[in-house]
Amino acid sequence: MISFKNFILNEDDKESRLSSNDKGVIHEHLVGRELNRLWSHNSEHGHHMSPAAKEQHDKIVEKIGGVNSPEYHNAHNLAVATAQAIHRHVSSQNDVDREHLKTGGQTHWTSKPGDIKRVSGHEESQQENPADIMVRYKDKAGNNKHVGYSLKVAQKKHGHVSVSNPGAKQTDEQLGIKRSGDDATHEDHYENARKELENRHSELKGKTRSEQNTIIKHPKNEMIRKSAEEISVKAIGKIRDEWYEKLQGMDSKALSDHIRKNLLRATPTKTPMYKVTTGGTGNNNSVTIEHPETHHDHILNDHQNITVKKSGNNSIEFQHKHPMTGTVTTFLRHRIKPESTPVISSLKGAAE
């Protein structure tokens, strides 16, 4: 319950006093609390939180001025809408004992390693099943059943968030690209970019990455920042082009499998898992629940009509041609960007 591994926000809210992680933790705490309230459990402020989780919750609340602050009220309203949607979803399961659910439903947090096995009995890592919370209910035969939910928050109503955030090195490995060692298959364009930046600006030579980061971010070093951005764009473009060539060379089934497993994370889970995206502000919000494992089946199973396309300098689009109408739609985009400071920080990806 302390960590919130799968919280994703479109961008940090500059006016907020909370980090993206803080917002995610609060969302997770409050959704669980509101679900317990809907199960008719005693769920006054702070109840159904472990001592450590309550302590963290209270520290976050303090940052925003207490439970009566506008920011907390907004988080509360979003959590209420999310919990109500999840409650309806659990109630709609074909095998659920709805009478027992009224008072017997239970919410468990599954953000930490080992939590899923502790709750459901199934051995699954967070990579295999990214559920942040899990609901336990009784089926009509009196057996315990479980369903997991991965919680995500978007800034805008009906907004979209990244499906996954694979690192560039992870994608290299998945595509059979090796950039270091005697058996390297491709140049390490990003490391070469850092060396090029050092050659352009001698004050960066011999410095650690942390020291280089401080120098680049200093207000007086605008020229160095511009160089870093320029060199980074070129390096990312080369990496994107190499990924594109690898994807182009795949047969359609292998391409579909790569999209399903590595980008959409749509592989089967032992415990059913759904993605819940809440967007908007306060009461003007939207909540969408989808089943990642099957949501794109109509496209991925029609893999002969999937193609890849370059987009901009740093992205690859995955497109599908409808077999009946011939209409081509982009259903996924994989974007590459620096985690923070260009050239100095690692590269990350966003499948969105």
N, C-alpha and C positions, 0 to 999 in steps of 0.2 A: 504494500500500500504506500510505501514511502517513495519509491521511484515510479516513473510513468514513462516507460520506454517507448511507447508508440505514439505519444502526443506529438502532433505536427501542427504548426501554425503557419499560415501563408507567409506572414512577415511579422516581426516584432512590432507591437503597437507602441510607437514612440511616446505617446502620451501616458502610457500605463506605467505604474511603478513596479510592475511585476515582469520577471523574465518569462519567456515562453514556457520553460520548465515549471515555474511557479504556477502559471495559469493551468498547465496540464494537471499538476498535482491537486490543485483546488477543484478542478472539474471532476477528477476521479473521486476525490473524497465526497463531494457533494452529490454526485450521481448515485454513489453507493448508499449514502445516507437517505436520499429521497426514495430509492428503491425499497429500503428497509421500512420507511414510513408507509409506502404503498402496500407492503406485506403486513401492515398493521403492527409492526414492532415498535417498541419505544425508541424513538430516534430524535430526541431533543439534541440541541447543539453539543457536539462532542461525543455522543454515544455511538457505539459500534465503530470506534476507532481504537486501535492499539495505543498504549501510552506514547510510543515513539511517533506514531502517525499523528496523534492529536497534538503533540508538541510541535511537529512540523507544520501542521495545519494552522495552529495558533500563531506561529511566527510569521507565516505568510499573511494571515489576516491582519496582523499588527502593521505590516508594511503598507497596507492600503487603508489604514485608518479605522479598522474594526469592522464588525459585522453590520454596522449601519451605514457603511460607506457606499457610495454609488457603484463602485467597482465590484464590491462583494455582492450587492444586490443583483448586478448584471450576471455575475457568475452563478448566483443562486437560480435566477430565472432560466438560464440556459440548462442548468443541471436538472431542474424540474421537468422541462420539456423533454430532455433526453431520457430521464427515468420513466416518464409516462409512456414514451414510445417503446422503450424496452419492455415495460410491464405489459403493454398490449401485445408485443411480439411474443413474449413468453406465453401469455394467455392463449395465443392463437395456435400453439403447438398441438398437433392432433392427439398426442398421447397424454397431455397434461391433465391432472386431477385439479380442476378449477376451484373446487370447494376447498381443498387442502391449501391451494396456492394463496388463498385470501389471507391466511395467517402463517402458513408454513414455508413460504418462499424464503430463500436465503441468498444473500449476496456475499461473495468472497472476492478478495483482491488477488490477482495472479501476476503481478509485475515482477516478482523476484524469482530467480532460479529455484526450481523445485516446487513452486506454488501450485502449478497445474497438477502435478502428481498428487500432492497433498490433498487437493480439493476433489479431483475427479478420479484419481487412481490410475490415470493414464500417464505413461512416461512420454512427455513432450517438452522440448525446449521452447524458449520464447521465439526462437527463429522458426521453429516448426509450427507453433501456434501462438500468434501475437495477441491473444486475449488479455486485456487489462483487468477485466472483472469477469467473474463467472457466476451464473445463477444456478442454484440447486433447487429442483422441484421434484415432486412425486408424480409418477405416471399413474394411470388408472389401476394398475396392478399393485401399487404401493412401493414400487422400486424408485430409488434415487436416480434422477437424470440431471445432466448438466448441459448448459449452453453458454458459450463464451462470447464476449463483446470487446472489440478493439475500439477504443474511444478516440475520436479525432475532432478537432475544432477548426472551423474556417472563419475568417474575418467577416465574410459576407453571407447573407442569406442565400441558400442554394449554392454556396461556394464549394470549390473543389480543393482538395489537399493532395499532397504527394502520396502515391500508393506505397512507395518504398524509396529508400535513400541509399542505394548501393554505392560504396566507395569506388573510385576509379581503379584502384588496384584489384578490387574484387571482380569488377567487370573484365579487366584484362585477363585475369585467371580463368574466368568463365568462357572467354573467347579464345583461349589458348595463346595469349600474348605474354611474353616474358621480356622484361626490359632491363634486367641486370644479370650478371654472372656470365660464365663462359658459354652457356647455352642460350644466351639472350636472342630473341627472335626479332625484336624491334628496338629502335632507339628510345632512350628515356627522355622524351621531349621536355618534360616538366623540370627535370633536374638540369638538363642543358639550358633551359630558360633561366634558372637561378644563376648558373655560372655566367651566362651572358649578361645578366643584370649586374653581377659583381664586376665584370670586366668594364662595363659602362660607367660604373660608379665605384671607384676604388675604396671609398669609405665603408663599403659593405664587406670587403675582403677580410678574411680571418675572424669574422664575427659569427657568433652562434645564430641560429634561426630566430631566437627570441630577441637578440640584440638587433638583428637586421629588421625584424618586425617593428621594433621601437623607432628605429631610424626612419623607416619608410613612412610611418604614421605621423611623424613629427610635422607640425604645420609648416615649417620652413622648407621642407623637402618635397615640395609639390612636383618638381621635375623628376625626382626618383620615383614618386608614386606613378606618374604618367608613364615612365619607362616600364615599370613593373606591370602596369595594366596592358600596355602595348605588347610586351613580350609574352605575357600570359595568354592573351587572346590568340596569338599565333600558335603557341604550343598546344592550347586546347583544340584549336582547329585541326592540327595534325593528328592528335589523338582521336578526335571525332571521326576523321576521315578513315583512319585505320580500323576503328570499330565498324564503320559503315561497310568497308570492304569485306570484313569477316562475316558480317550479317548477310551481305549480298551473296556470299559464297555458300551459305547454308541451304540445304534442301528445305522445303516448306514445313515439314514436320519438325525438324530440328529447330527451325526458327520459332515455330509455335511453342515448342517445349521451353525454349530459352525465355520467351516472353512470359509464359505461365509461371515458371519456377523462379526465375531470377529477377523479374521486374514486377509482375503483378502479385507475386507470392500467392498464387491461386492453387496451391497443391492441397490435396486432401488432409484434413486434420482428424485425429482420433476422437476428439471432443468437438462437436459442431461449433463453428465460430463465425460471427457476423461482424461487419464493420459498421460503426455508427458515426456518421458525420453530422455535427451540429454547427449551424452557421447563423450569423446575424447578431443582433444586439437585444438583450432583454427579452421582452415578449414578442418582438418582431423577429422571429427565428424560424429556422427550418431544421428538421431532423430526418435524415435519410438512412435507412438500414438496407444493407445489401450483403449477399453471400459471396465473398471473394472467389470461392472455389468454383462456382458455376456462373458468376455474373457475365463472364465474357465467353462462355462455351460456344455460343452461336457464331462467334468469330474464330476462336482458336481451333474449333473442330472443322472449320471450313478453311484450313490453313493454306490451301492452294491459291486462295484469293488474298493472301496477306503479302504486302510489299513494304519495303523500307525506303525512306526518303530523307535527304539532308534538309535541315531547317536552320537558317541563320548560320552562325559560325560554330555554335556549341551544342547543337541538338540533332537528334535523329527521330523522325516521326515514323510510327508504324500505322499503316493504312490498310483498310479492308474494302474490297470491291464487292458490292452486293451481287450475289449470283443471279438474281432475277432482274433487278433494275439497272445494274451496272453503276450505281452511285458509289463514289469513292468517299470514304470518311476516315479521318484520323482518329483512332481510338486510344492512342497512347503516344506520349513523347518522352524521350530520355534525354535529359539535359545535364551538361557538365559545367561545374563552376568551382572556384576556390572556396574553401570553407570560410576564409576571412581575407587575409592579405594576399593579393595575387603573387604567385610564384613562390612565396615563402610558406604559406599554409598548404595543407594537403588538398587534393581535389576530391570533390564529392559529386554524386549524381542524384538526380531527382527524377523518378518515374512518375509522370503526372498525366 
